[in-house]
């Protein structure tokens, strides 16, 4: 039987050595913000191969979406060698079984490794993992970490987060957290740090980005991908300007017991349900809370709502809530009415209409910085996809982990929008107005 030395025919490059040494010493939490083509997945795969024979257990390599996993990892070919990356990291001699459909490998010592999507984290079955790689973490569902972290902690396992930045979203938050943790490893490696490209090549690459995307966006993308800048906006972000302008209105926004709390839903089936909580002030909206869940039926949300001890006003549901069933014989609207909620439905509208209404509403909103943090992260990551060949944006935003919070937010904007006046009453140049909810002047702060 052939002897295999792990890592298999591979050694970390000089700039990868610090991270590799940390993990080899038994490090449990690494945040690797490395530039494009710096070998993030390659390093993680080889480290997982070694770990699988240091400790028998279950190991996962997670992409943002399950649909990406096959192309990005399972079938990915190393352009320098012409070999599949999984064959390089996990040679056949160390495998007992391979399942192509499940993208699953069992090793001869009993450890297992699988490629998965963080968009479906709550549906994963089998033994709990002892090691997880979050690839493209900045684009992944941050709820996956919150869900899996207790499992990793209980198993004394490890987590590696690898990504290039996508604005100051959850990846920036976890990187900053690791920087302040003496037991964690946090590192930013730019294209200058790695030495992969000389100055002339970097100048040429920047020029190509500017040519393809225009000066502002091209420079921002180059800085994001090669300089690992968290300052660059997320490409295609729907509410980039609105969230930037709202920065001073993200603060502590306390619940006012004298005013009802209106709730606005986006309903999921197998995926996420999202709920925003808002109170109406004089010429403003106070968004005081946000709640989301995955794979739960409506009956499971009712105790969560009641536990908040708010005085509820209107309960706004999507237009199809009277038809939609979530693991029940009664409609969503019926279940909530039976629980005592005053149910109303948002009229059917297009995504573009909801986005425009939300943009008009944004300047009037104050967000609670703690209770709305998860929802705001989703709004920040709500984006149009970009075709890598044509450089064109998709006609509708990407449907991923961020879209549910954004849809509920859009329904809120439609529900609170000022009704259009009768045709005879319309001025010559009508403008869409936001219903302030009160006519008295003044501010709550």
C-alpha beads as a LAMMPS data file, in Angstrom:
LAMMPS data file: protein, C-alpha beads

445 atoms
444 bonds

1 atom types
1 bond types

-500.0 500.0 xlo xhi
-500.0 500.0 ylo yhi
-500.0 500.0 zlo zhi

Masses

1 110.0

Atoms # bond

1 1 1 0.000 0.000 0.000
2 1 1 1.386 3.382 -1.019
3 1 1 2.324 5.764 1.752
4 1 1 0.853 9.255 1.560
5 1 1 2.313 12.196 3.381
6 1 1 -0.152 14.965 4.153
7 1 1 -0.442 17.629 2.941
8 1 1 -0.191 15.727 -0.330
9 1 1 2.619 17.053 -2.558
10 1 1 1.938 20.562 -1.322
11 1 1 3.556 23.134 0.919
12 1 1 2.175 26.523 1.933
13 1 1 3.572 29.489 0.082
14 1 1 5.634 31.884 2.211
15 1 1 2.744 34.296 2.734
16 1 1 0.445 31.406 3.724
17 1 1 2.853 30.074 6.347
18 1 1 1.646 32.135 9.332
19 1 1 -1.946 30.951 8.933
20 1 1 -0.861 27.368 8.294
21 1 1 1.353 27.296 11.386
22 1 1 -1.464 28.695 13.536
23 1 1 -3.831 25.950 12.373
24 1 1 -1.214 23.216 12.732
25 1 1 -0.677 24.276 16.344
26 1 1 -4.353 23.566 16.989
27 1 1 -5.842 27.013 16.376
28 1 1 -9.636 27.048 16.515
29 1 1 -10.616 30.274 14.735
30 1 1 -8.959 31.789 11.664
31 1 1 -10.192 34.778 9.635
32 1 1 -8.293 34.923 6.340
33 1 1 -9.062 38.051 4.317
34 1 1 -6.858 37.247 1.347
35 1 1 -6.830 38.793 -2.106
36 1 1 -8.000 37.061 -5.243
37 1 1 -5.885 34.068 -6.334
38 1 1 -4.042 33.926 -3.006
39 1 1 -4.937 30.252 -2.486
40 1 1 -7.626 30.543 0.175
41 1 1 -9.568 27.382 -0.684
42 1 1 -6.408 25.467 -1.561
43 1 1 -4.903 26.160 1.851
44 1 1 -8.144 25.252 3.611
45 1 1 -8.539 21.984 1.692
46 1 1 -5.022 20.794 2.493
47 1 1 -5.400 21.786 6.127
48 1 1 -8.660 19.824 6.300
49 1 1 -6.926 16.770 4.836
50 1 1 -4.331 16.897 7.597
51 1 1 -6.939 17.547 10.297
52 1 1 -9.034 14.588 9.106
53 1 1 -6.203 12.233 10.039
54 1 1 -5.316 14.032 13.246
55 1 1 -8.844 13.602 14.575
56 1 1 -11.568 11.325 13.265
57 1 1 -14.669 13.382 12.630
58 1 1 -16.948 15.195 10.196
59 1 1 -15.546 18.121 8.188
60 1 1 -17.459 20.591 6.025
61 1 1 -16.399 23.033 3.320
62 1 1 -19.242 25.518 2.904
63 1 1 -19.933 27.866 -0.016
64 1 1 -22.536 30.664 0.124
65 1 1 -25.012 28.591 -1.886
66 1 1 -25.214 24.860 -2.494
67 1 1 -25.457 25.473 -6.242
68 1 1 -21.962 27.004 -6.213
69 1 1 -20.301 24.156 -4.379
70 1 1 -19.916 21.758 -7.300
71 1 1 -18.357 24.289 -9.651
72 1 1 -16.214 26.151 -7.135
73 1 1 -14.816 23.179 -5.193
74 1 1 -15.964 19.698 -6.212
75 1 1 -15.208 20.052 -9.937
76 1 1 -12.651 22.863 -9.676
77 1 1 -9.365 22.329 -11.499
78 1 1 -6.044 23.789 -10.402
79 1 1 -4.889 25.802 -13.442
80 1 1 -1.244 25.290 -12.514
81 1 1 -1.414 21.478 -12.446
82 1 1 -4.501 20.552 -14.471
83 1 1 -5.710 18.347 -11.608
84 1 1 -8.926 18.588 -9.638
85 1 1 -8.375 20.383 -6.365
86 1 1 -10.074 17.670 -4.329
87 1 1 -7.839 15.027 -5.947
88 1 1 -4.768 17.016 -4.980
89 1 1 -5.853 17.533 -1.378
90 1 1 -7.547 14.138 -0.920
91 1 1 -5.727 11.554 -3.105
92 1 1 -7.500 8.275 -3.821
93 1 1 -5.162 6.366 -1.516
94 1 1 -6.698 8.025 1.560
95 1 1 -10.323 7.576 0.442
96 1 1 -12.658 4.751 1.306
97 1 1 -15.734 6.050 -0.491
98 1 1 -16.723 8.953 -2.739
99 1 1 -20.278 10.076 -3.532
100 1 1 -20.344 12.452 -6.473
101 1 1 -24.014 13.352 -6.115
102 1 1 -23.664 14.313 -2.445
103 1 1 -20.154 15.761 -2.941
104 1 1 -19.033 13.590 -0.070
105 1 1 -15.819 11.716 0.709
106 1 1 -15.217 9.130 3.424
107 1 1 -11.578 8.570 4.331
108 1 1 -9.965 5.255 5.206
109 1 1 -9.742 6.194 8.884
110 1 1 -13.474 6.958 9.181
111 1 1 -13.383 10.756 8.881
112 1 1 -15.709 12.354 6.330
113 1 1 -15.607 15.557 4.297
114 1 1 -18.404 17.231 2.342
115 1 1 -19.026 20.378 0.284
116 1 1 -22.212 22.195 1.298
117 1 1 -24.045 25.496 1.011
118 1 1 -24.477 27.846 3.963
119 1 1 -27.895 28.770 2.537
120 1 1 -29.193 25.398 3.737
121 1 1 -27.315 25.103 7.018
122 1 1 -30.303 24.038 9.127
123 1 1 -31.116 21.061 6.883
124 1 1 -27.726 19.369 7.143
125 1 1 -27.859 15.870 8.542
126 1 1 -25.383 13.390 9.920
127 1 1 -22.744 13.636 12.614
128 1 1 -22.034 17.172 13.854
129 1 1 -18.870 18.698 12.381
130 1 1 -15.558 19.150 14.167
131 1 1 -14.146 21.423 11.468
132 1 1 -15.826 23.922 9.121
133 1 1 -14.430 26.073 6.326
134 1 1 -16.652 29.021 5.370
135 1 1 -15.559 29.871 1.833
136 1 1 -16.566 33.288 0.435
137 1 1 -17.706 34.155 3.937
138 1 1 -18.595 37.744 3.018
139 1 1 -21.286 36.390 0.659
140 1 1 -22.520 33.650 2.990
141 1 1 -25.519 33.615 5.268
142 1 1 -24.203 34.856 8.645
143 1 1 -26.954 32.913 10.410
144 1 1 -25.063 29.723 9.530
145 1 1 -22.260 30.696 11.895
146 1 1 -24.687 31.541 14.697
147 1 1 -26.411 28.181 14.220
148 1 1 -23.248 26.063 13.975
149 1 1 -20.951 27.835 16.444
150 1 1 -22.430 26.102 19.535
151 1 1 -21.953 22.738 17.809
152 1 1 -18.313 23.510 17.054
153 1 1 -17.751 24.749 20.608
154 1 1 -19.313 21.626 22.111
155 1 1 -17.121 19.412 19.911
156 1 1 -13.975 21.466 20.581
157 1 1 -13.744 21.951 16.821
158 1 1 -12.371 24.683 14.584
159 1 1 -13.646 27.219 12.042
160 1 1 -11.827 28.889 9.147
161 1 1 -13.412 31.900 7.433
162 1 1 -11.909 32.728 4.036
163 1 1 -13.025 35.595 1.824
164 1 1 -12.338 38.832 0.062
165 1 1 -14.283 41.791 1.502
166 1 1 -17.767 42.865 0.460
167 1 1 -18.104 46.174 2.249
168 1 1 -18.355 46.415 6.014
169 1 1 -20.758 43.533 6.412
170 1 1 -20.664 40.516 8.726
171 1 1 -17.249 39.447 7.396
172 1 1 -15.812 42.748 8.611
173 1 1 -17.487 42.199 11.983
174 1 1 -16.087 38.689 12.448
175 1 1 -12.629 39.814 11.298
176 1 1 -12.621 42.630 13.852
177 1 1 -13.774 40.187 16.510
178 1 1 -10.930 37.802 15.703
179 1 1 -8.415 40.655 15.814
180 1 1 -9.380 41.367 19.407
181 1 1 -9.326 37.684 20.424
182 1 1 -5.855 36.524 21.533
183 1 1 -6.758 32.916 20.718
184 1 1 -7.870 33.653 17.138
185 1 1 -5.892 34.385 13.977
186 1 1 -6.900 37.332 11.780
187 1 1 -4.990 38.334 8.668
188 1 1 -5.411 40.587 5.650
189 1 1 -3.202 39.798 2.659
190 1 1 -3.340 42.172 -0.311
191 1 1 -1.887 41.521 -3.751
192 1 1 1.102 43.608 -2.664
193 1 1 1.580 41.495 0.483
194 1 1 1.543 38.196 -1.400
195 1 1 3.977 39.314 -4.082
196 1 1 2.003 37.428 -6.734
197 1 1 1.861 40.458 -9.004
198 1 1 4.476 43.059 -9.766
199 1 1 3.584 46.759 -9.863
200 1 1 3.203 46.780 -13.639
201 1 1 0.743 43.871 -13.566
202 1 1 -1.355 45.516 -10.838
203 1 1 -1.537 48.752 -12.823
204 1 1 -2.717 46.770 -15.837
205 1 1 -5.328 44.885 -13.803
206 1 1 -6.709 48.115 -12.362
207 1 1 -6.967 49.576 -15.862
208 1 1 -8.892 46.504 -17.031
209 1 1 -11.395 46.867 -14.180
210 1 1 -11.887 50.546 -15.006
211 1 1 -12.399 49.677 -18.672
212 1 1 -14.987 46.997 -17.868
213 1 1 -16.906 48.736 -15.070
214 1 1 -16.185 52.451 -15.353
215 1 1 -13.829 54.531 -13.248
216 1 1 -15.663 54.628 -9.918
217 1 1 -16.916 51.052 -9.874
218 1 1 -13.788 49.646 -11.506
219 1 1 -11.467 51.191 -8.935
220 1 1 -13.749 50.099 -6.101
221 1 1 -13.817 46.526 -7.389
222 1 1 -10.064 46.401 -7.854
223 1 1 -9.513 47.702 -4.320
224 1 1 -11.958 45.110 -3.001
225 1 1 -10.557 42.093 -4.844
226 1 1 -6.835 42.852 -4.828
227 1 1 -6.320 45.357 -1.997
228 1 1 -8.846 43.705 0.366
229 1 1 -10.567 47.014 1.063
230 1 1 -13.622 46.939 3.299
231 1 1 -14.386 50.509 2.241
232 1 1 -15.529 49.549 -1.250
233 1 1 -19.315 49.185 -1.632
234 1 1 -20.813 45.813 -2.452
235 1 1 -21.078 45.477 -6.222
236 1 1 -24.719 45.713 -7.268
237 1 1 -25.961 46.580 -3.760
238 1 1 -29.574 47.730 -4.079
239 1 1 -29.577 50.069 -1.084
240 1 1 -25.903 51.115 -0.964
241 1 1 -26.582 54.863 -1.002
242 1 1 -29.585 54.658 1.306
243 1 1 -27.749 52.646 3.965
244 1 1 -24.732 54.935 3.776
245 1 1 -26.963 57.976 4.260
246 1 1 -28.795 56.264 7.138
247 1 1 -25.611 55.654 9.158
248 1 1 -26.415 58.473 11.602
249 1 1 -29.913 57.074 12.106
250 1 1 -28.719 53.660 13.266
251 1 1 -28.730 54.020 17.034
252 1 1 -30.590 52.929 20.132
253 1 1 -34.291 53.221 19.299
254 1 1 -36.290 52.210 22.386
255 1 1 -39.734 50.686 22.339
256 1 1 -42.432 53.249 23.166
257 1 1 -45.230 51.461 25.102
258 1 1 -47.685 54.229 24.202
259 1 1 -47.542 53.347 20.493
260 1 1 -48.481 50.098 18.751
261 1 1 -45.833 48.006 17.040
262 1 1 -46.688 47.105 13.456
263 1 1 -45.085 43.983 12.000
264 1 1 -44.246 43.242 8.369
265 1 1 -43.584 39.718 7.126
266 1 1 -41.943 37.875 4.291
267 1 1 -43.060 34.256 4.480
268 1 1 -40.753 31.355 3.744
269 1 1 -41.514 27.719 3.180
270 1 1 -38.347 25.644 3.456
271 1 1 -36.300 28.828 3.604
272 1 1 -36.331 31.957 5.724
273 1 1 -39.198 33.939 7.198
274 1 1 -38.376 37.562 8.038
275 1 1 -40.251 40.083 10.216
276 1 1 -39.627 43.809 10.760
277 1 1 -41.086 45.649 13.772
278 1 1 -41.882 49.370 13.435
279 1 1 -43.573 52.169 15.348
280 1 1 -44.841 55.343 13.720
281 1 1 -43.544 58.653 15.012
282 1 1 -44.149 62.221 13.837
283 1 1 -42.732 62.296 10.314
284 1 1 -40.568 59.236 10.939
285 1 1 -40.540 55.472 11.310
286 1 1 -38.872 53.800 14.267
287 1 1 -37.763 50.311 13.263
288 1 1 -37.155 48.817 16.681
289 1 1 -36.646 45.105 16.031
290 1 1 -36.120 42.337 13.498
291 1 1 -36.775 38.594 13.659
292 1 1 -36.028 35.772 11.253
293 1 1 -36.177 32.017 11.279
294 1 1 -35.619 29.060 8.989
295 1 1 -37.711 25.945 8.520
296 1 1 -40.299 26.927 11.149
297 1 1 -44.072 26.909 10.750
298 1 1 -46.146 29.942 11.680
299 1 1 -47.217 28.489 15.003
300 1 1 -43.605 28.530 16.156
301 1 1 -43.293 32.275 15.566
302 1 1 -46.303 33.229 17.671
303 1 1 -44.623 32.496 21.056
304 1 1 -41.540 34.402 19.864
305 1 1 -43.689 37.434 19.094
306 1 1 -45.604 37.206 22.354
307 1 1 -42.349 36.955 24.333
308 1 1 -41.323 40.406 23.122
309 1 1 -44.237 41.890 25.104
310 1 1 -44.977 44.571 22.547
311 1 1 -48.435 46.044 22.066
312 1 1 -49.053 45.003 18.479
313 1 1 -50.894 47.022 15.869
314 1 1 -51.284 45.815 12.294
315 1 1 -49.786 42.521 11.150
316 1 1 -48.941 42.974 7.468
317 1 1 -48.565 39.853 5.327
318 1 1 -47.708 39.361 1.631
319 1 1 -50.625 39.374 -0.791
320 1 1 -50.716 35.567 -1.064
321 1 1 -50.852 34.856 2.691
322 1 1 -54.486 33.783 2.375
323 1 1 -53.410 30.989 0.043
324 1 1 -50.069 29.997 1.485
325 1 1 -49.806 27.068 3.879
326 1 1 -46.768 26.536 6.094
327 1 1 -46.991 23.003 7.503
328 1 1 -50.646 23.529 8.479
329 1 1 -54.170 22.989 7.186
330 1 1 -54.976 26.666 7.812
331 1 1 -53.601 29.634 5.921
332 1 1 -50.988 31.877 7.467
333 1 1 -53.520 34.685 7.761
334 1 1 -55.992 32.407 9.559
335 1 1 -53.393 31.206 12.041
336 1 1 -52.313 34.720 12.940
337 1 1 -55.898 35.962 13.221
338 1 1 -56.686 33.069 15.539
339 1 1 -53.699 34.108 17.667
340 1 1 -55.197 37.571 18.072
341 1 1 -53.272 39.556 15.469
342 1 1 -54.939 42.211 13.330
343 1 1 -54.005 40.839 9.927
344 1 1 -53.786 42.957 6.801
345 1 1 -52.319 42.071 3.429
346 1 1 -49.993 44.068 1.222
347 1 1 -51.270 44.454 -2.353
348 1 1 -49.428 42.552 -5.049
349 1 1 -46.588 44.650 -6.462
350 1 1 -43.430 44.125 -8.481
351 1 1 -39.989 43.917 -6.894
352 1 1 -39.029 47.188 -8.589
353 1 1 -42.059 48.932 -7.090
354 1 1 -41.162 47.715 -3.604
355 1 1 -37.545 48.794 -4.012
356 1 1 -38.573 52.275 -5.125
357 1 1 -41.004 52.593 -2.212
358 1 1 -38.281 51.483 0.206
359 1 1 -35.850 54.045 -1.189
360 1 1 -38.405 56.791 -0.626
361 1 1 -39.033 55.575 2.918
362 1 1 -35.366 55.233 3.950
363 1 1 -34.738 58.911 4.870
364 1 1 -37.537 58.745 7.447
365 1 1 -36.323 55.608 9.220
366 1 1 -34.427 55.210 12.488
367 1 1 -33.063 51.686 13.103
368 1 1 -32.202 50.153 16.454
369 1 1 -28.536 49.293 16.035
370 1 1 -28.610 46.098 18.107
371 1 1 -32.003 44.524 17.510
372 1 1 -31.947 45.343 13.781
373 1 1 -28.294 44.411 13.171
374 1 1 -29.071 41.141 11.380
375 1 1 -31.757 42.735 9.222
376 1 1 -29.522 45.688 8.339
377 1 1 -26.733 43.313 7.345
378 1 1 -29.180 41.621 4.987
379 1 1 -30.304 44.952 3.488
380 1 1 -26.663 45.881 3.004
381 1 1 -26.041 42.606 1.144
382 1 1 -29.203 42.698 -0.992
383 1 1 -27.762 42.998 -4.482
384 1 1 -28.098 42.495 -8.183
385 1 1 -25.992 39.692 -9.632
386 1 1 -23.290 40.570 -12.145
387 1 1 -22.715 38.525 -15.285
388 1 1 -18.979 37.837 -15.407
389 1 1 -18.970 37.761 -19.194
390 1 1 -21.147 40.754 -20.087
391 1 1 -20.486 42.782 -16.887
392 1 1 -24.225 43.534 -16.818
393 1 1 -26.434 43.478 -13.730
394 1 1 -29.364 41.091 -13.436
395 1 1 -32.841 42.536 -13.949
396 1 1 -33.902 41.481 -10.444
397 1 1 -31.901 41.190 -7.213
398 1 1 -30.265 37.899 -6.361
399 1 1 -32.435 35.487 -4.373
400 1 1 -30.217 34.459 -1.478
401 1 1 -30.072 34.718 2.314
402 1 1 -30.393 38.524 2.184
403 1 1 -33.486 38.685 -0.012
404 1 1 -36.018 37.652 2.645
405 1 1 -35.276 40.572 4.954
406 1 1 -35.282 42.853 1.919
407 1 1 -38.643 41.532 0.725
408 1 1 -40.212 42.093 4.150
409 1 1 -38.718 45.592 4.156
410 1 1 -40.244 46.248 0.738
411 1 1 -43.638 45.072 1.956
412 1 1 -43.327 47.506 4.860
413 1 1 -42.641 50.343 2.434
414 1 1 -45.719 49.471 0.374
415 1 1 -47.921 49.098 3.461
416 1 1 -46.917 52.508 4.812
417 1 1 -46.965 54.307 1.501
418 1 1 -49.421 57.185 1.152
419 1 1 -52.388 56.021 -0.967
420 1 1 -52.596 57.671 -4.353
421 1 1 -55.233 60.448 -4.490
422 1 1 -58.288 60.171 -6.679
423 1 1 -57.670 61.003 -10.305
424 1 1 -59.603 64.311 -10.192
425 1 1 -57.551 65.426 -7.226
426 1 1 -54.151 64.723 -8.752
427 1 1 -51.850 67.720 -9.258
428 1 1 -50.157 68.140 -12.612
429 1 1 -46.892 66.702 -11.292
430 1 1 -47.894 64.152 -8.639
431 1 1 -45.211 62.851 -6.302
432 1 1 -45.172 59.600 -4.351
433 1 1 -45.458 60.473 -0.668
434 1 1 -44.615 58.559 2.474
435 1 1 -47.278 58.391 5.151
436 1 1 -45.651 59.830 8.284
437 1 1 -48.271 58.263 10.464
438 1 1 -48.828 61.519 12.383
439 1 1 -49.657 65.094 11.424
440 1 1 -48.185 66.847 14.463
441 1 1 -44.677 68.276 14.055
442 1 1 -41.777 67.335 16.287
443 1 1 -39.225 64.591 16.793
444 1 1 -39.021 61.772 19.275
445 1 1 -35.367 62.195 20.169

Bonds

1 1 1 2
2 1 2 3
3 1 3 4
4 1 4 5
5 1 5 6
6 1 6 7
7 1 7 8
8 1 8 9
9 1 9 10
10 1 10 11
11 1 11 12
12 1 12 13
13 1 13 14
14 1 14 15
15 1 15 16
16 1 16 17
17 1 17 18
18 1 18 19
19 1 19 20
20 1 20 21
21 1 21 22
22 1 22 23
23 1 23 24
24 1 24 25
25 1 25 26
26 1 26 27
27 1 27 28
28 1 28 29
29 1 29 30
30 1 30 31
31 1 31 32
32 1 32 33
33 1 33 34
34 1 34 35
35 1 35 36
36 1 36 37
37 1 37 38
38 1 38 39
39 1 39 40
40 1 40 41
41 1 41 42
42 1 42 43
43 1 43 44
44 1 44 45
45 1 45 46
46 1 46 47
47 1 47 48
48 1 48 49
49 1 49 50
50 1 50 51
51 1 51 52
52 1 52 53
53 1 53 54
54 1 54 55
55 1 55 56
56 1 56 57
57 1 57 58
58 1 58 59
59 1 59 60
60 1 60 61
61 1 61 62
62 1 62 63
63 1 63 64
64 1 64 65
65 1 65 66
66 1 66 67
67 1 67 68
68 1 68 69
69 1 69 70
70 1 70 71
71 1 71 72
72 1 72 73
73 1 73 74
74 1 74 75
75 1 75 76
76 1 76 77
77 1 77 78
78 1 78 79
79 1 79 80
80 1 80 81
81 1 81 82
82 1 82 83
83 1 83 84
84 1 84 85
85 1 85 86
86 1 86 87
87 1 87 88
88 1 88 89
89 1 89 90
90 1 90 91
91 1 91 92
92 1 92 93
93 1 93 94
94 1 94 95
95 1 95 96
96 1 96 97
97 1 97 98
98 1 98 99
99 1 99 100
100 1 100 101
101 1 101 102
102 1 102 103
103 1 103 104
104 1 104 105
105 1 105 106
106 1 106 107
107 1 107 108
108 1 108 109
109 1 109 110
110 1 110 111
111 1 111 112
112 1 112 113
113 1 113 114
114 1 114 115
115 1 115 116
116 1 116 117
117 1 117 118
118 1 118 119
119 1 119 120
120 1 120 121
121 1 121 122
122 1 122 123
123 1 123 124
124 1 124 125
125 1 125 126
126 1 126 127
127 1 127 128
128 1 128 129
129 1 129 130
130 1 130 131
131 1 131 132
132 1 132 133
133 1 133 134
134 1 134 135
135 1 135 136
136 1 136 137
137 1 137 138
138 1 138 139
139 1 139 140
140 1 140 141
141 1 141 142
142 1 142 143
143 1 143 144
144 1 144 145
145 1 145 146
146 1 146 147
147 1 147 148
148 1 148 149
149 1 149 150
150 1 150 151
151 1 151 152
152 1 152 153
153 1 153 154
154 1 154 155
155 1 155 156
156 1 156 157
157 1 157 158
158 1 158 159
159 1 159 160
160 1 160 161
161 1 161 162
162 1 162 163
163 1 163 164
164 1 164 165
165 1 165 166
166 1 166 167
167 1 167 168
168 1 168 169
169 1 169 170
170 1 170 171
171 1 171 172
172 1 172 173
173 1 173 174
174 1 174 175
175 1 175 176
176 1 176 177
177 1 177 178
178 1 178 179
179 1 179 180
180 1 180 181
181 1 181 182
182 1 182 183
183 1 183 184
184 1 184 185
185 1 185 186
186 1 186 187
187 1 187 188
188 1 188 189
189 1 189 190
190 1 190 191
191 1 191 192
192 1 192 193
193 1 193 194
194 1 194 195
195 1 195 196
196 1 196 197
197 1 197 198
198 1 198 199
199 1 199 200
200 1 200 201
201 1 201 202
202 1 202 203
203 1 203 204
204 1 204 205
205 1 205 206
206 1 206 207
207 1 207 208
208 1 208 209
209 1 209 210
210 1 210 211
211 1 211 212
212 1 212 213
213 1 213 214
214 1 214 215
215 1 215 216
216 1 216 217
217 1 217 218
218 1 218 219
219 1 219 220
220 1 220 221
221 1 221 222
222 1 222 223
223 1 223 224
224 1 224 225
225 1 225 226
226 1 226 227
227 1 227 228
228 1 228 229
229 1 229 230
230 1 230 231
231 1 231 232
232 1 232 233
233 1 233 234
234 1 234 235
235 1 235 236
236 1 236 237
237 1 237 238
238 1 238 239
239 1 239 240
240 1 240 241
241 1 241 242
242 1 242 243
243 1 243 244
244 1 244 245
245 1 245 246
246 1 246 247
247 1 247 248
248 1 248 249
249 1 249 250
250 1 250 251
251 1 251 252
252 1 252 253
253 1 253 254
254 1 254 255
255 1 255 256
256 1 256 257
257 1 257 258
258 1 258 259
259 1 259 260
260 1 260 261
261 1 261 262
262 1 262 263
263 1 263 264
264 1 264 265
265 1 265 266
266 1 266 267
267 1 267 268
268 1 268 269
269 1 269 270
270 1 270 271
271 1 271 272
272 1 272 273
273 1 273 274
274 1 274 275
275 1 275 276
276 1 276 277
277 1 277 278
278 1 278 279
279 1 279 280
280 1 280 281
281 1 281 282
282 1 282 283
283 1 283 284
284 1 284 285
285 1 285 286
286 1 286 287
287 1 287 288
288 1 288 289
289 1 289 290
290 1 290 291
291 1 291 292
292 1 292 293
293 1 293 294
294 1 294 295
295 1 295 296
296 1 296 297
297 1 297 298
298 1 298 299
299 1 299 300
300 1 300 301
301 1 301 302
302 1 302 303
303 1 303 304
304 1 304 305
305 1 305 306
306 1 306 307
307 1 307 308
308 1 308 309
309 1 309 310
310 1 310 311
311 1 311 312
312 1 312 313
313 1 313 314
314 1 314 315
315 1 315 316
316 1 316 317
317 1 317 318
318 1 318 319
319 1 319 320
320 1 320 321
321 1 321 322
322 1 322 323
323 1 323 324
324 1 324 325
325 1 325 326
326 1 326 327
327 1 327 328
328 1 328 329
329 1 329 330
330 1 330 331
331 1 331 332
332 1 332 333
333 1 333 334
334 1 334 335
335 1 335 336
336 1 336 337
337 1 337 338
338 1 338 339
339 1 339 340
340 1 340 341
341 1 341 342
342 1 342 343
343 1 343 344
344 1 344 345
345 1 345 346
346 1 346 347
347 1 347 348
348 1 348 349
349 1 349 350
350 1 350 351
351 1 351 352
352 1 352 353
353 1 353 354
354 1 354 355
355 1 355 356
356 1 356 357
357 1 357 358
358 1 358 359
359 1 359 360
360 1 360 361
361 1 361 362
362 1 362 363
363 1 363 364
364 1 364 365
365 1 365 366
366 1 366 367
367 1 367 368
368 1 368 369
369 1 369 370
370 1 370 371
371 1 371 372
372 1 372 373
373 1 373 374
374 1 374 375
375 1 375 376
376 1 376 377
377 1 377 378
378 1 378 379
379 1 379 380
380 1 380 381
381 1 381 382
382 1 382 383
383 1 383 384
384 1 384 385
385 1 385 386
386 1 386 387
387 1 387 388
388 1 388 389
389 1 389 390
390 1 390 391
391 1 391 392
392 1 392 393
393 1 393 394
394 1 394 395
395 1 395 396
396 1 396 397
397 1 397 398
398 1 398 399
399 1 399 400
400 1 400 401
401 1 401 402
402 1 402 403
403 1 403 404
404 1 404 405
405 1 405 406
406 1 406 407
407 1 407 408
408 1 408 409
409 1 409 410
410 1 410 411
411 1 411 412
412 1 412 413
413 1 413 414
414 1 414 415
415 1 415 416
416 1 416 417
417 1 417 418
418 1 418 419
419 1 419 420
420 1 420 421
421 1 421 422
422 1 422 423
423 1 423 424
424 1 424 425
425 1 425 426
426 1 426 427
427 1 427 428
428 1 428 429
429 1 429 430
430 1 430 431
431 1 431 432
432 1 432 433
433 1 433 434
434 1 434 435
435 1 435 436
436 1 436 437
437 1 437 438
438 1 438 439
439 1 439 440
440 1 440 441
441 1 441 442
442 1 442 443
443 1 443 444
444 1 444 445
